Amino acid sequence: MFRSAVAVCLIGCAFLVPGAARASDTLVDYAKKCDVAIGATVPKFNCDKGTEVPEGNNNGQPYGWSRICDRPNVLNHECDPGSHFKVLLDDENASIVAHCRKMRDKTDEDGKYGDIAVIQYSKKNGATCFYQALAEDGPRLPAEMPAPSTGSAPWFSPTKTAGIHCGECHDNGPFVRSPYLAQLKDIAGAADVLPGSHDGSFNSTQPYAFVGDDFKTWKAYSIEISGNTCNDCHRMGVSNMAFKDVDPSHPSLGGGGTGRVLGIIATARSQSHKNPHSASSPIWMTPGQVTFDQGNADDAKAIRECALKFVANGFDATKPLPAKCTVKKFAGAF
């Protein structure tokens, strides 16, 4: 669910959706629209009061790109010790979560953060809002963050957040349940559990829609292949932000979405910056599996090929797709 400047949000690459200039919201107006649509507001919060996300065995390696761990951050393809996850609200009507990525190296022992992102989601109507702050555009971020409804820095404007294209990777629903954050459900006493991480069918039929003028061109599509394991529990998605292919073997490119990249990463023989698959560092997919399975990898590849063809077809579902594959729009403007 989020991202760095290279490939930000809970996830997405900054490829601009083509078209004429469109209306934009101020941050204050966007927050008002989101609060009305979702029925809950994003409060001020302190990242340090969230749950620190464990990365598991890191073999004593220093911070940075040389670090290997059991559960790396799949978004940025790195181990990021000191990051925190905070559930601001999770009830029968809505979920609001904040992910505070430390994004530091050994020179950044400053108690601050490099990337703070919030997702605000209605379980009733699917309305979803994204808020983003990044240190790349200024000083590192404080743990204490104001409510977006105040319109205060360091929150980005909706236009700037939309340009990050969070929906490129959040293309099958609001929350990406990688092992990095899903593991919090298994930590005794953890107060901050990723919504949906306890539900094997989450992001399968739940509604999903994008609030605000800056996000009204966003669309998400489900990819379905008869008999494909990847469709057993949840949607596999592709969004109309997917204007450029992303090679999962080059994580610096970031983004990609569940259909094009995350399915491949989740079933691959190895994963960037992750210890070898084992009982203490199991493969991402499928749930309960520990090591690589060629059949699952083949299914993920078939989903990817369908998604790539759909993108190449200009998101036109009437054009030919690989055998047994269908694509259906399930999310758009709220």
C-alpha positions in Angstrom: 0.0 0.0 0.0 2.5 3.1 -0.4 5.7 4.3 -2.1 9.1 6.2 -2.6 9.7 8.9 -5.2 11.0 6.3 -7.7 7.9 4.1 -7.3 5.7 5.5 -4.5 2.4 5.1 -2.5 1.6 2.0 -0.7 2.8 1.6 -4.7 3.1 3.0 -8.4 5.3 4.6 -11.0 5.0 8.2 -12.0 3.7 7.8 -15.6 1.2 10.5 -16.3 -2.2 9.6 -17.6 -2.6 11.4 -21.0 -5.4 13.8 -21.7 -6.6 17.3 -21.4 -6.0 19.4 -18.2 -8.5 18.5 -15.5 -9.9 20.1 -12.4 -7.9 19.7 -9.2 -8.7 19.8 -5.5 -6.9 21.6 -2.8 -5.8 19.3 0.0 -8.5 20.7 2.3 -11.2 20.2 -0.3 -10.0 16.7 -1.1 -10.0 15.8 2.6 -13.6 17.1 2.9 -14.7 15.0 -0.1 -13.0 11.9 1.3 -14.5 12.4 4.8 -18.0 12.7 3.3 -17.6 9.7 1.0 -15.9 7.4 3.6 -17.7 8.6 6.8 -14.5 9.0 8.8 -11.7 11.5 8.9 -7.9 11.0 9.0 -6.7 12.4 12.4 -3.3 13.7 13.3 -1.0 10.9 14.4 2.4 10.0 15.6 4.4 7.4 13.6 6.4 6.4 16.6 3.3 5.2 18.3 2.6 2.7 15.6 3.9 -0.9 15.6 7.5 -1.3 14.4 7.5 -3.7 11.4 9.8 -6.6 12.0 12.1 -7.5 9.1 13.3 -10.8 10.6 16.9 -12.1 10.3 19.1 -9.5 8.6 22.4 -11.3 9.1 23.8 -8.3 10.9 24.1 -6.3 7.7 24.1 -2.5 7.7 21.3 -0.3 6.5 21.1 0.2 2.8 20.8 -1.8 -0.4 23.2 -4.5 0.7 20.9 -5.5 3.5 19.0 -8.9 3.3 16.2 -9.9 5.6 13.3 -12.3 6.0 10.6 -9.9 5.1 11.7 -7.0 2.9 9.5 -4.1 2.0 8.1 -5.2 -1.3 7.2 -1.7 -2.4 10.8 -0.3 -2.3 12.4 -3.8 -2.6 14.6 -3.3 0.4 14.9 -4.0 4.1 13.9 -0.9 6.0 14.4 -1.3 9.8 12.6 1.2 12.1 9.6 1.6 9.9 6.2 1.8 11.7 2.6 0.9 10.7 -0.3 2.6 12.5 -4.0 1.7 12.3 -5.9 5.0 12.8 -9.3 3.4 12.4 -10.7 -0.1 11.6 -14.4 -0.7 12.3 -17.3 -2.2 10.4 -17.6 0.9 8.2 -14.1 2.1 7.4 -10.3 1.5 7.6 -7.6 4.2 7.9 -4.0 3.2 8.1 -0.6 5.0 8.0 2.7 3.5 6.9 5.8 5.4 8.0 8.9 4.2 6.1 12.1 5.0 7.8 14.1 4.9 4.5 17.4 5.6 6.3 21.0 4.6 6.0 23.5 4.6 8.8 23.8 8.4 8.6 20.1 9.0 9.3 19.9 8.2 13.0 17.6 11.2 13.4 14.4 9.7 14.6 12.6 10.9 11.5 11.1 9.2 8.4 11.6 9.3 4.6 8.1 8.3 3.4 4.7 8.6 5.2 1.5 7.5 3.4 -2.1 7.1 4.5 -5.0 5.1 2.9 -8.5 6.0 3.9 -11.1 3.4 2.8 -14.9 2.8 3.1 -15.9 -0.8 3.5 -19.5 0.1 2.6 -19.1 1.8 -0.8 -15.4 1.3 -1.7 -14.5 5.0 -1.6 -10.7 5.3 -1.2 -8.3 8.2 -0.7 -4.5 8.4 -0.7 -2.3 10.9 1.2 1.4 11.1 0.7 4.5 12.9 2.1 8.0 12.3 1.0 11.4 13.5 2.3 12.8 13.6 -1.3 11.2 17.0 -1.7 12.6 18.4 1.5 13.8 17.6 5.0 13.2 14.2 6.5 9.7 13.8 8.0 8.7 14.2 11.6 7.0 11.4 13.5 4.1 13.8 14.4 1.9 14.3 11.4 -1.0 16.8 11.1 -4.4 15.8 9.9 -4.6 16.2 6.1 -7.8 18.1 6.5 -5.7 21.0 7.9 -4.0 21.4 4.5 -0.7 21.5 6.3 2.8 20.5 5.0 4.4 18.1 4.7 1.4 16.5 3.0 1.4 16.6 -0.8 -1.4 18.2 -2.8 -3.8 15.8 -4.3 -2.4 16.5 -7.7 1.1 15.6 -6.6 -0.1 12.4 -4.9 -2.1 11.4 -7.9 1.1 11.8 -10.0 2.7 9.2 -7.9 0.1 6.7 -9.1 -0.6 4.8 -5.9 -3.3 2.9 -7.9 -0.8 1.3 -10.2 0.2 -1.2 -7.5 -3.0 -0.9 -5.5 -4.9 -2.3 -8.5 -6.9 -5.2 -6.9 -8.1 -3.3 -3.9 -7.0 -0.7 -1.3 -4.4 -2.7 0.7 -1.5 -4.8 -0.7 -1.1 -7.7 1.8 2.6 -8.6 1.4 4.3 -10.6 4.1 6.0 -7.4 5.2 2.8 -5.9 6.7 0.6 -9.0 6.8 2.9 -10.5 9.5 1.6 -8.1 12.0 -1.5 -10.2 12.5 0.7 -12.9 14.0 2.4 -10.7 16.6 0.9 -11.2 20.0 -0.6 -8.0 21.3 0.0 -6.0 18.1 -2.5 -3.2 18.0 -1.8 -2.3 14.4 -3.0 -5.1 12.1 -3.2 -4.6 8.3 -6.9 -4.7 7.4 -7.7 -7.8 5.3 -4.6 -9.6 6.4 -6.7 -12.1 8.4 -9.2 -12.6 5.5 -8.2 -14.9 2.7 -10.8 -13.5 0.4 -10.0 -9.8 0.9 -9.7 -7.8 -2.4 -11.9 -10.3 -4.1 -15.4 -8.8 -4.2 -15.0 -5.8 -2.0 -16.0 -2.4 -3.6 -13.2 -0.1 -4.7 -13.4 3.5 -6.1 -11.3 6.7 -6.2 -12.4 10.0 -4.7 -11.6 13.4 -5.9 -11.0 15.4 -9.2 -7.4 14.4 -9.4 -8.1 10.7 -9.3 -11.3 10.5 -11.4 -9.5 9.2 -14.4 -8.1 6.2 -12.5 -9.5 2.7 -13.4 -8.7 -0.8 -12.3 -9.5 -4.1 -14.0 -9.5 -7.7 -12.8 -7.7 -10.3 -14.8 -9.3 -13.8 -14.8 -8.1 -17.0 -16.3 -10.1 -20.2 -15.9 -8.4 -22.6 -13.5 -5.6 -20.2 -12.5 -4.5 -20.5 -8.9 -3.9 -16.7 -8.6 -7.6 -16.1 -8.9 -8.6 -18.5 -6.2 -8.7 -16.1 -3.3 -8.5 -12.5 -4.6 -8.5 -10.4 -7.7 -5.4 -10.0 -9.9 -5.4 -6.5 -11.2 -4.1 -4.1 -13.8 -4.8 -0.3 -13.9 -4.9 2.3 -16.5 -1.7 3.8 -15.0 0.2 0.9 -16.5 1.5 2.7 -19.5 4.9 1.2 -19.4 6.0 -2.4 -18.8 7.8 -3.0 -15.6 10.5 -5.7 -15.4 10.2 -7.5 -12.0 13.9 -8.4 -12.3 14.8 -4.7 -12.0 13.1 -3.5 -8.8 14.5 0.0 -9.1 11.8 0.6 -11.8 9.2 0.0 -9.1 5.4 -0.2 -9.5 3.7 -2.6 -11.8 0.7 -3.9 -9.9 -0.6 -7.3 -8.9 -1.1 -8.7 -12.4 2.1 -7.5 -14.0 4.6 -7.7 -11.3 3.5 -8.6 -7.7 2.2 -12.0 -8.7 5.6 -12.8 -10.3 7.5 -11.6 -7.2 5.1 -13.5 -4.9 5.7 -16.8 -6.6 9.3 -16.4 -7.8 12.2 -18.8 -6.9 13.9 -15.9 -5.1 13.0 -12.4 -4.1 15.1 -9.2 -4.1 16.7 -8.5 -0.7 15.0 -11.5 0.9 16.7 -14.5 2.5 16.2 -17.8 0.7 12.7 -19.2 1.1 12.4 -21.2 4.4 10.1 -21.8 7.3 11.4 -18.5 8.9 11.3 -16.7 5.6 8.5 -18.3 3.6 7.6 -17.5 0.0 4.8 -14.9 -0.3 2.3 -17.0 -2.3 0.4 -19.1 -1.8 -0.6 -18.8 1.9 0.9 -21.6 4.0 3.5 -22.5 1.4 7.1 -22.2 2.3 9.2 -22.8 -0.9 9.0 -22.3 -4.6 6.3 -24.1 -6.7 6.7 -24.1 -10.5 2.9 -24.4 -11.1 2.2 -21.3 -9.1 5.0 -19.4 -10.9 3.5 -20.5 -14.2 0.0 -19.3 -13.2 1.5 -15.9 -12.2 3.2 -15.7 -15.6 0.0 -16.4 -17.4 -1.8 -13.6 -15.5 1.1 -11.3 -16.4 1.0 -12.1 -20.1 -2.7 -11.3 -20.1 -2.2 -8.0 -18.3 0.6 -7.0 -20.7 -1.6 -7.8 -23.7 -4.5 -5.8 -22.3 -2.1 -2.8 -21.7 -0.7 -3.2 -25.3 -4.3 -3.2 -26.5 -4.9 0.2 -25.1 -7.1 -1.1 -22.3 -9.7 -2.3 -24.8 -11.3 -5.5 -23.5 -12.9 -6.1 -27.0 -9.5 -6.8 -28.5 -8.0 -10.4 -28.5 -6.4 -11.6 -25.3 -4.5 -14.9 -24.5 -6.6 -18.0 -24.3 -9.0 -18.4 -21.4 -8.3 -14.8 -20.2 -10.9 -12.1 -19.6 -10.5 -8.6 -18.2 -13.2 -6.7 -16.4 -13.3 -3.1 -15.1 -14.2 -3.1 -11.4 -13.0 0.3 -10.1 -13.2 3.8 -11.3 -14.2 7.3 -10.1 -16.4 7.4 -6.9 
